[in-house]
């Protein structure tokens, strides 16, 4: 299944088991909290493209914006203030929130630049976790699933240049992925390749879940064969013990 559907529709299909493989990673959580600054403790925060609510701070007043009922239904222990809306048309006044956050979601927006401008309009400080395509698209797994690069979410994924054009970006920080990463996003299993054979893991990663079934099946079997023969380890075995990996994830801090 490949799709150009809107984010809410996409996650009605691929988001049904999201919470089973996408748990908060403490290293990422600490980086986000530091970027939010005082707003993470005693401010007001809007989380745009909030999904199941991972990484939402618990101290301040948080409003989640999420178009997918499937994702909203999986929220547990997160803010109950949830608004069904899309990033490009946020139903809030100017500077309503001390901070706005958007975490690994901008590449799913229909118009990333417009959504980012809206985030900047409704919040005084913005924290955006994104992936830099030129770096992420070098990830070894794409050799097994090359069709992923043709997905709309990958073709139009915004890098730092787009963020700087839409927001007053003050800093961009790399977010390195730890070897035992708990959050099953795209390169989380860089040193645990067997995980990419797991249908539940694949279902929690949009770049795999959105592939046509035959492409996903072919890639899975190629990877399975290379793991069985030792070919993967001959090429990438050092990653099994590499403590961190730069998968292209970046944290942009903008505004106040």
C-alpha positions as CSV (number, residue, x, y, z in Angstrom):
1,X,0.0,0.0,0.0
2,X,1.4,3.4,-1.1
3,X,-0.6,6.5,-0.4
4,X,-0.8,10.2,-0.8
5,X,-3.6,10.3,1.8
6,X,-3.8,13.1,4.4
7,X,-2.0,12.4,7.7
8,X,-5.2,11.6,9.6
9,X,-6.2,9.0,7.0
10,X,-2.7,7.5,6.8
11,X,-2.6,6.7,10.5
12,X,-6.1,5.2,10.4
13,X,-4.4,2.5,8.4
14,X,-0.8,2.2,9.8
15,X,-1.3,3.4,13.4
16,X,-3.3,0.7,14.9
17,X,-0.4,-1.0,16.8
18,X,1.7,2.1,17.3
19,X,2.0,1.9,21.1
20,X,3.4,-1.6,21.0
21,X,6.7,-0.5,19.3
22,X,6.9,3.2,19.9
23,X,7.8,3.9,23.5
24,X,9.5,7.0,24.8
25,X,13.3,6.9,24.5
26,X,14.8,8.6,27.6
27,X,17.7,10.1,25.7
28,X,15.3,11.7,23.2
29,X,12.9,12.8,26.0
30,X,15.8,14.6,27.8
31,X,16.8,16.4,24.6
32,X,13.2,17.6,24.0
33,X,12.7,18.7,27.6
34,X,15.9,20.7,27.5
35,X,14.9,22.3,24.2
36,X,11.4,23.3,25.5
37,X,13.1,25.1,28.4
38,X,10.9,26.6,31.2
39,X,7.8,25.8,29.2
40,X,8.3,22.1,29.9
41,X,7.9,22.8,33.6
42,X,5.4,25.5,34.1
43,X,4.2,26.8,30.7
44,X,1.6,26.1,28.1
45,X,2.6,23.8,25.2
46,X,0.9,22.7,22.0
47,X,1.9,19.4,20.5
48,X,1.1,19.4,16.8
49,X,0.9,16.1,15.0
50,X,0.8,14.7,18.6
51,X,0.0,11.0,17.8
52,X,-0.2,8.9,20.9
53,X,1.5,11.7,23.0
54,X,5.1,10.4,23.3
55,X,7.4,13.1,24.8
56,X,4.7,15.4,25.9
57,X,5.8,17.1,29.1
58,X,3.7,16.4,32.2
59,X,4.2,19.6,34.1
60,X,2.6,22.4,32.0
61,X,-0.8,22.7,30.3
62,X,-0.5,20.7,27.1
63,X,-2.9,20.8,24.2
64,X,-2.5,18.0,21.6
65,X,-3.4,18.5,18.0
66,X,-4.0,15.3,16.1
67,X,-6.2,14.5,13.1
68,X,-6.3,10.7,13.5
69,X,-8.9,9.1,15.8
70,X,-6.9,5.9,15.8
71,X,-3.9,7.7,17.2
72,X,-6.0,9.6,19.7
73,X,-7.6,6.4,21.0
74,X,-4.2,5.0,21.9
75,X,-3.2,7.9,24.1
76,X,-2.6,6.8,27.7
77,X,-1.4,8.9,30.6
78,X,-1.2,12.0,28.4
79,X,-3.1,15.2,28.2
80,X,-6.9,14.9,27.7
81,X,-6.9,18.2,25.9
82,X,-7.0,17.0,22.3
83,X,-8.1,19.0,19.3
84,X,-8.8,17.3,15.9
85,X,-7.1,19.5,13.4
86,X,-4.2,19.7,10.9
87,X,-1.0,21.6,11.2
88,X,-1.8,23.9,8.3
89,X,-4.9,25.4,10.0
90,X,-4.4,25.5,13.8
91,X,-7.5,26.8,15.6
92,X,-5.7,29.0,18.0
93,X,-4.9,32.7,18.3
94,X,-1.5,34.2,17.8
95,X,1.1,33.4,20.6
96,X,-1.5,31.4,22.5
97,X,1.2,29.0,23.8
98,X,4.6,29.4,25.5
99,X,6.0,26.6,23.3
100,X,5.0,24.5,20.4
101,X,6.4,21.1,19.6
102,X,6.2,18.9,16.5
103,X,8.1,15.6,16.7
104,X,8.8,13.4,13.7
105,X,5.6,14.5,12.1
106,X,6.4,17.4,9.7
107,X,7.2,15.0,6.8
108,X,3.6,13.8,7.0
109,X,2.0,17.2,6.7
110,X,0.4,18.2,3.4
111,X,2.3,21.5,3.3
112,X,5.2,21.4,5.8
113,X,6.2,25.0,5.3
114,X,2.6,26.2,6.0
115,X,2.3,24.0,9.0
116,X,5.6,25.3,10.4
117,X,4.5,28.8,9.9
118,X,1.3,28.1,11.8
119,X,3.3,26.5,14.6
120,X,5.3,29.7,14.8
121,X,2.2,31.8,14.8
122,X,0.5,30.1,17.8
123,X,3.6,29.7,20.0
124,X,6.5,31.8,21.2
125,X,9.1,29.0,21.1
126,X,9.1,26.1,18.7
127,X,10.8,22.7,19.1
128,X,10.8,20.5,16.0
129,X,12.3,17.0,15.8
130,X,12.8,16.1,12.2
131,X,15.2,14.1,10.0
132,X,17.6,15.5,7.6
133,X,16.8,13.6,4.4
134,X,20.4,13.7,2.9
135,X,21.6,11.9,6.0
136,X,18.8,9.6,6.8
137,X,18.5,8.4,3.2
138,X,22.0,6.8,3.6
139,X,20.7,4.4,6.2
140,X,21.6,0.8,5.4
141,X,18.1,-0.6,5.5
142,X,17.1,1.5,2.4
143,X,19.3,-0.9,0.4
144,X,16.7,-3.6,1.2
145,X,13.6,-1.4,0.8
146,X,14.7,1.2,-1.9
147,X,11.1,1.8,-2.8
148,X,10.7,3.8,0.4
149,X,12.6,6.7,-1.2
150,X,9.7,7.1,-3.6
151,X,7.1,7.5,-0.9
152,X,5.6,11.0,-0.8
153,X,6.6,11.3,2.8
154,X,10.2,10.7,1.9
155,X,10.3,12.7,-1.3
156,X,8.9,15.9,0.3
157,X,10.5,15.4,3.8
158,X,11.7,18.9,4.9
159,X,15.3,19.4,5.9
160,X,16.9,22.2,7.9
161,X,16.6,24.6,4.9
162,X,12.8,24.4,5.0
163,X,12.6,24.8,8.7
164,X,14.8,27.9,8.6
165,X,12.6,29.4,5.8
166,X,9.5,29.0,7.9
167,X,10.7,29.6,11.5
168,X,13.2,31.8,13.3
169,X,15.5,28.9,14.0
170,X,18.1,29.7,16.7
171,X,19.8,26.3,17.0
172,X,19.8,22.8,15.4
173,X,21.1,20.0,17.5
174,X,21.9,16.4,16.5
175,X,19.9,13.7,18.3
176,X,22.0,10.5,18.3
177,X,20.1,7.2,18.5
178,X,21.2,4.9,21.3
179,X,21.8,1.2,20.6
180,X,19.0,0.0,22.8
181,X,16.6,2.7,21.6
182,X,13.1,2.1,23.0
183,X,11.3,4.2,20.4
184,X,10.9,2.2,17.2
185,X,11.3,5.1,14.7
186,X,13.0,4.7,11.4
187,X,16.7,3.9,12.3
188,X,16.0,2.9,15.9
189,X,17.2,-0.7,15.2
190,X,20.4,0.3,13.4
191,X,22.4,-2.3,15.3
192,X,19.6,-4.8,15.8
193,X,18.7,-5.6,12.2
194,X,16.5,-8.6,13.0
195,X,13.9,-6.2,14.3
196,X,13.2,-5.0,10.8
197,X,11.8,-8.5,10.0
198,X,9.1,-8.1,12.6
199,X,5.7,-7.1,11.1
200,X,4.8,-5.2,14.3
201,X,8.0,-3.1,14.0
202,X,7.3,-2.5,10.3
203,X,3.8,-1.4,11.1
204,X,5.1,1.2,13.4
205,X,7.4,2.8,10.9
206,X,5.6,4.8,8.2
207,X,8.5,4.3,5.6
208,X,7.9,0.6,5.8
209,X,4.2,0.5,6.6
210,X,3.3,2.6,3.6
211,X,5.2,0.4,1.1
212,X,3.3,-1.8,-1.4
213,X,3.0,-5.2,0.2
214,X,5.2,-6.9,-2.5
215,X,8.0,-4.4,-2.0
216,X,7.9,-4.8,1.8
217,X,7.9,-8.6,1.4
218,X,10.8,-8.6,-1.1
219,X,12.9,-6.4,1.2
220,X,12.1,-8.5,4.2
221,X,13.2,-11.6,2.5
222,X,16.4,-10.0,1.2
223,X,17.3,-8.9,4.7
224,X,16.4,-12.3,6.2
225,X,18.6,-14.0,3.6
226,X,21.6,-11.7,4.3
227,X,21.2,-12.2,8.1
228,X,21.2,-16.0,7.6
229,X,24.2,-16.0,5.3
230,X,26.2,-13.5,7.4
231,X,26.3,-11.0,4.6
232,X,24.7,-8.3,6.7
233,X,27.2,-8.8,9.5
234,X,30.2,-8.7,7.1
235,X,29.0,-5.3,5.9
236,X,27.5,-3.7,9.0
237,X,28.3,-6.0,11.9
238,X,30.2,-3.2,13.7
239,X,26.9,-1.5,14.3
240,X,25.8,-4.3,16.7
241,X,28.1,-2.8,19.3
242,X,28.2,0.8,18.3
243,X,26.7,2.8,21.2
244,X,25.1,5.6,19.2
245,X,24.3,6.3,15.6
246,X,23.7,9.5,13.7
247,X,20.6,8.7,11.7
248,X,20.0,12.3,10.6
249,X,17.6,13.2,13.4
250,X,17.8,16.9,14.3
251,X,16.1,19.0,17.0
252,X,15.4,22.6,15.8
253,X,14.8,25.3,18.4
254,X,13.2,28.5,17.1
255,X,11.5,31.6,18.3
256,X,11.9,33.0,21.8
